[in-house]
């Protein structure tokens, strides 16, 4: 069944916000066995669109998409000064991961002709509307975008939560003229609107300003702190007016205070998800510093010149040269920014369990999705030196992107190897893990080899 797709083009004016691309909703083993590590690897040249799901009514879900023109190949048209991009969007609507019954399919062939395509955003939407008679429940949208000029594709899974008219996908965050915003984090004093299904005249807003602890190493016991649901303050806003976030923290919008289902906006800091100041560099460095080194950074925090000098000295001592220091620092904080894009929930992505693993180890070689969890594997999954990590999805009223690592003391050795590599001036990756696994397996085989008899 082919649905009509709207295709809109406008100049790139907003920061790309992709943390919400990876909307995990659980998966059954029968459908999630394929390795989806590409979702967490930014080295691919394939286009990585951002999506927003909005349930217009009981029958229809609207899927907005957006991607940068730099992600598409524009080919010059014969006898003209114009360049054209050709791409295809196709989807399969799946009943569930456990029961991958295809309920609906569609394919849209789209294009963009432009004399100077750089710096544009390609934006549009399509409707998924087979829900009449299905009842309210969860669905999976298996969606693929193909750059036809390069024959490259990117596949992802979106969760369509139609179980309640109060859930986050019944709200649409837009700018002041109605264009959807493809992120749920905004800095202070940026105007926005919230379109709400059923057009509620007022929304209840619960505001939270909390200091959350950093993620712990994988061999440590998990944090025992509990989250207090009682907000710092609650107030009312009109749903038909232009709104602003006044302060850093997060804001939970609800139509009904008798239940927690609603839509949450986050205000981390003005430049989020990017690391733009030396002060923003301090927190992630805790993962590879000693307590004494980290305390020194904290003590220097109030003096910009001193903090800059402390940070530069740390990385220079690790690398041995200014050129190598820049490479090491750039690689580390690129991972911090990518973690913010991928794993942010009610806290910045670099503070999460998946974030700390991604920053220290890099993108995993394999990612498997299961029901309410996902597994990461580095190197060889059959090696005796296991680098297999399981993250369980937590029930969180503010986000569907909150996962907790299953920790184990057995991870201490591998973690120590990774931290030592960073502190010795090496960008640690899965290739280093593979080498360590090979050396470990060789030692084990040597110990198990039968003795020679003469």
C-alpha positions in Angstrom: 0.0 0.0 0.0 1.5 3.3 -1.1 0.9 6.4 1.0 1.2 9.9 -0.2 4.5 11.6 1.0 5.0 15.3 1.5 8.4 16.5 0.5 9.7 19.8 1.8 13.1 21.5 1.5 14.5 24.3 3.6 17.9 25.8 4.6 19.8 24.3 7.4 19.1 26.6 10.4 19.0 24.2 13.4 21.6 22.0 15.0 21.1 18.4 14.1 19.7 16.5 17.0 20.0 12.8 16.6 19.9 11.3 20.1 16.3 10.3 19.6 16.9 8.4 16.3 17.5 5.2 18.3 14.1 4.7 19.8 14.5 1.3 21.3 11.3 -0.6 22.2 12.5 -4.1 22.8 12.8 -7.0 20.5 12.3 -10.7 20.4 15.2 -13.0 19.5 13.5 -14.2 16.3 13.7 -10.8 14.8 16.7 -9.1 16.5 19.5 -11.6 15.7 20.9 -9.4 12.9 23.9 -7.4 13.9 22.8 -3.7 14.1 26.1 -2.2 15.3 25.9 0.2 12.4 23.4 2.2 14.4 26.2 3.2 16.8 29.0 3.6 14.2 29.3 7.1 12.6 32.0 6.0 10.2 29.4 4.8 7.7 28.8 7.0 4.6 25.1 5.9 4.4 22.5 8.7 5.1 21.4 8.7 8.8 17.9 10.4 8.8 16.2 11.6 12.0 12.6 10.6 12.6 9.8 11.9 14.7 6.6 9.8 15.3 3.3 11.6 15.9 0.0 9.9 16.3 -2.5 12.2 14.6 -5.6 10.2 15.6 -6.8 6.7 16.3 -6.1 5.5 12.8 -3.0 7.3 11.6 0.6 7.8 12.7 2.6 10.5 10.9 6.4 9.8 10.4 8.4 13.0 9.9 11.9 12.5 8.5 14.9 14.8 8.0 18.4 14.5 6.7 21.2 16.8 5.6 22.0 17.3 1.9 25.6 16.4 2.7 24.4 12.9 3.4 23.1 12.4 -0.2 25.0 12.3 -3.5 23.8 15.0 -5.9 24.6 14.3 -9.5 24.8 17.1 -12.1 22.1 17.0 -14.6 22.9 17.0 -18.3 23.0 20.5 -20.0 22.1 22.3 -16.8 23.7 23.8 -13.7 21.4 21.7 -11.4 22.3 18.8 -9.3 19.8 16.0 -8.3 19.6 13.6 -5.4 17.5 10.5 -5.7 16.5 8.5 -2.7 13.9 6.0 -1.6 12.2 5.6 1.7 10.5 2.3 2.4 9.0 0.6 5.4 7.4 -2.5 6.8 5.0 -2.2 9.7 5.5 -5.2 12.0 3.0 -6.5 14.6 5.8 -7.1 17.1 9.4 -8.4 17.3 8.1 -11.7 18.7 5.5 -12.0 16.0 7.0 -10.3 12.8 3.7 -10.3 10.9 3.8 -7.7 8.2 0.7 -5.5 8.5 1.6 -2.8 6.0 4.3 -1.8 3.5 5.1 1.3 1.5 7.8 2.7 -0.7 8.4 6.4 -1.7 10.8 7.4 -4.5 11.9 11.0 -3.8 14.3 13.5 -5.3 15.7 16.9 -4.9 17.0 19.2 -7.6 19.2 22.1 -6.5 21.8 24.4 -8.1 23.8 24.6 -4.8 22.6 21.7 -2.6 25.1 22.2 0.3 23.7 23.4 3.6 20.2 22.2 3.1 17.9 20.0 5.0 15.7 17.5 3.2 12.5 17.2 5.2 9.2 15.5 4.7 6.6 13.1 6.1 4.5 10.1 5.3 1.5 8.5 7.0 1.1 5.0 8.3 -2.6 4.4 8.6 -3.6 0.7 8.9 -4.6 0.9 12.6 -8.4 1.0 12.3 -9.6 -2.1 13.9 -6.2 -3.2 15.3 -6.8 -1.6 18.7 -4.3 0.3 20.7 -0.9 -1.5 21.1 2.7 -1.4 20.2 4.0 -1.8 16.7 7.4 -1.8 15.0 8.3 0.2 12.0 11.2 -1.3 10.0 12.2 1.7 8.0 15.0 2.0 5.3 16.4 5.0 3.4 18.4 4.3 0.2 20.6 6.8 -1.6 20.0 5.6 -5.1 22.9 7.5 -6.6 25.4 5.7 -4.3 23.4 2.5 -3.7 23.9 3.0 0.1 21.1 2.3 2.6 20.5 2.8 6.3 18.0 0.7 8.2 16.4 1.4 11.6 13.5 0.3 13.8 11.0 2.8 15.3 8.7 1.9 18.1 5.1 3.1 17.5 3.5 3.2 21.0 -0.2 3.4 20.4 -1.1 1.9 23.8 -2.2 5.3 25.2 -3.3 8.7 24.0 -1.1 10.2 26.7 2.3 8.8 25.7 5.1 11.0 24.2 4.2 10.2 20.6 0.9 12.0 21.0 2.8 15.3 21.3 4.7 17.1 18.5 7.5 19.6 19.2 7.6 22.3 16.6 9.2 25.7 15.9 7.0 28.8 16.0 5.7 28.2 12.4 4.9 24.6 12.8 8.0 22.7 11.5 8.7 19.7 13.7 11.9 19.8 15.7 13.8 16.5 15.5 15.1 16.5 19.1 13.8 16.7 22.6 16.5 18.9 24.1 16.4 22.7 23.8 18.5 25.5 25.4 16.9 28.2 27.4 14.9 31.0 25.7 14.4 29.2 22.4 10.8 29.5 21.3 8.8 26.4 20.6 5.3 25.0 20.4 3.8 21.7 21.5 1.0 20.3 19.3 -1.1 17.9 21.4 -3.4 15.2 20.2 -7.0 15.9 21.3 -6.0 19.6 21.5 -5.9 19.9 25.3 -6.2 23.6 26.3 -3.7 23.4 29.1 -0.7 21.2 30.0 0.7 20.4 33.4 4.4 20.8 33.5 6.6 19.2 36.2 10.1 20.7 36.4 13.2 18.8 37.7 16.7 20.1 38.4 18.8 17.3 39.7 22.5 16.4 39.9 22.8 12.8 38.7 26.0 10.7 39.4 28.3 9.6 36.6 28.1 6.0 35.3 30.4 3.6 37.2 32.9 1.2 35.6 31.4 -2.1 34.5 33.0 -4.1 37.4 31.5 -1.8 40.1 28.3 -2.3 42.0 25.5 -0.3 40.5 24.4 3.0 42.1 21.8 2.4 44.8 20.3 5.9 44.6 16.6 6.1 43.7 14.9 8.8 41.6 12.4 10.9 43.5 9.4 11.4 41.2 8.1 14.4 43.1 9.0 17.5 41.0 10.8 20.6 42.2 7.8 22.6 41.0 4.6 22.1 38.9 2.9 24.8 36.8 0.3 25.2 34.0 0.9 26.4 30.4 -1.5 26.9 27.5 -1.0 24.4 24.7 -1.7 27.0 22.0 1.0 29.5 22.9 4.7 29.9 22.2 6.7 28.4 25.1 10.3 28.7 26.4 12.4 26.7 28.8 13.5 29.1 31.5 16.3 27.1 33.2 18.5 24.0 32.8 16.8 20.8 33.9 14.0 18.8 32.4 10.3 19.5 31.9 7.6 16.8 31.8 4.4 17.8 30.0 1.1 16.0 30.8 -2.5 16.4 30.0 -3.6 14.4 33.1 -1.8 14.4 36.4 -3.4 11.1 37.4 -0.8 9.3 35.3 2.8 9.8 34.5 2.6 9.3 30.7 3.6 12.5 28.8 6.2 14.3 26.9 9.6 15.4 28.3 11.9 18.2 27.2 15.5 18.5 28.4 17.7 21.6 28.8 21.2 20.3 29.5 23.3 23.3 28.5 23.3 25.7 25.5 25.7 23.8 23.2 24.4 20.3 23.8 25.1 17.7 22.4 28.5 19.2 21.6 31.5 19.7 24.0 32.1 23.4 23.5 34.0 24.6 26.7 36.8 23.3 28.9 34.4 23.1 31.8 32.3 20.6 29.8 35.4 18.5 29.2 36.0 17.9 32.9 33.2 15.4 33.7 33.9 12.8 30.9 37.6 12.9 31.8 36.7 11.2 35.1 36.5 7.9 33.3 40.3 7.9 32.6 41.7 10.0 35.4 42.8 9.1 38.9 40.8 10.6 41.7 43.7 13.0 42.4 43.9 14.2 38.8 40.1 14.7 38.7 40.1 16.7 41.9 42.7 18.9 40.4 40.5 19.6 37.4 37.6 20.4 39.7 39.7 22.8 41.8 40.8 24.6 38.6 37.2 24.8 37.4 36.6 28.4 38.4 39.6 29.8 36.6 39.4 29.4 32.8 43.0 29.9 32.1 44.1 27.5 34.8 41.6 24.8 33.8 42.7 25.0 30.1 46.3 24.6 31.2 45.4 21.6 33.4 43.5 19.8 30.6 46.2 20.5 28.0 48.9 19.3 30.4 47.0 16.0 31.1 46.6 15.1 27.4 50.1 16.2 26.5 51.6 14.0 29.3 49.5 11.1 28.0 50.6 11.5 24.3 54.1 12.9 24.5 53.6 15.5 21.7 51.3 18.3 20.8 50.3 16.7 17.5 49.5 13.4 19.1 47.7 15.1 22.0 45.3 16.8 19.6 44.5 13.4 18.0 43.9 11.7 21.4 41.8 14.5 22.8 39.8 14.8 19.6 39.0 11.1 19.5 38.0 11.0 23.1 35.6 14.0 22.9 34.2 12.9 19.6 33.0 9.8 21.4 31.6 12.0 24.2 29.5 13.9 21.6 28.4 10.8 19.8 27.3 9.3 23.2 25.2 12.4 23.7 23.6 11.9 20.4 22.9 8.2 20.8 22.2 7.6 24.5 20.8 10.7 26.2 17.8 10.2 28.3 17.0 12.3 31.3 20.8 12.7 31.7 23.4 13.5 29.0 24.4 10.4 27.0 28.0 10.4 28.2 26.8 9.9 31.8 24.9 6.7 31.0 26.0 3.1 31.2 26.0 2.8 27.4 27.8 6.1 27.2 30.7 5.2 29.4 31.2 1.9 27.5 31.1 3.7 24.2 33.6 6.4 25.2 36.2 4.0 26.7 35.8 1.0 24.3 34.4 2.7 21.2 31.6 1.4 19.0 30.9 -2.3 19.6 31.5 -4.9 16.8 28.1 -6.5 17.3 24.8 -5.2 18.7 21.9 -7.6 19.3 18.5 -6.5 20.4 16.3 -8.6 22.6 13.1 -8.1 24.4 13.7 -5.1 26.7 17.5 -5.3 26.4 20.4 -5.1 24.0 23.8 -6.9 24.0 27.1 -5.4 22.9 30.1 -7.6 21.8 33.6 -6.4 21.2 36.1 -8.5 19.3 35.4 -12.3 19.0 32.3 -13.4 20.9 33.7 -17.0 21.1 37.0 -15.9 22.8 37.8 -17.0 26.3 38.4 -13.3 27.2 34.7 -12.2 27.1 33.8 -8.7 26.1 30.0 -9.2 26.2 27.8 -6.6 27.8 24.1 -6.7 28.4 22.0 -3.5 28.9 18.5 -3.9 30.3 15.8 -1.3 29.6 14.4 0.5 32.6 10.8 1.6 33.1 11.2 5.4 33.1 8.3 7.8 32.8 10.5 10.5 31.2 12.3 8.5 28.5 12.3 5.3 26.5 16.1 5.4 26.2 17.2 4.5 29.7 19.3 1.3 29.9 21.3 -0.2 32.8 24.4 -2.4 32.4 24.5 -5.8 34.0 27.8 -5.4 35.9 30.3 -8.1 36.9 33.6 -8.2 38.7 34.9 -10.2 35.7 35.1 -7.0 33.6 37.8 -5.5 35.9 40.8 -6.9 33.8 39.5 -5.7 30.5 38.5 -2.3 31.8 42.0 -1.8 33.3 43.6 -2.7 29.9 41.4 0.0 28.2 42.1 2.7 30.8 45.8 2.0 30.7 45.8 2.3 26.9 44.2 5.7 27.0 46.6 6.9 29.7 49.5 5.7 27.6 48.4 7.8 24.7 46.5 5.3 22.6 43.0 5.6 21.2 41.4 2.4 22.4 39.2 0.5 19.9 37.8 -3.0 19.4 40.9 -3.9 17.4 42.9 -3.6 20.6 40.3 -5.9 22.3 40.7 -8.4 19.4 44.4 -8.4 19.9 44.1 -9.0 23.6 41.7 -11.8 23.0 44.0 -13.5 20.5 46.9 -13.3 23.0 44.8 -14.6 25.8 43.5 -17.5 23.7 47.1 -18.4 22.6 48.2 -18.5 26.2 45.4 -20.8 27.1 46.0 -23.1 24.2 49.7 -23.2 25.1 48.9 -24.2 28.7 46.5 -26.9 27.5 48.9 -28.4 25.0 49.9 -32.0 25.8 53.5 -32.4 27.0 56.1 -33.9 24.7 57.4 -37.4 25.6 60.8 -38.4 24.3 
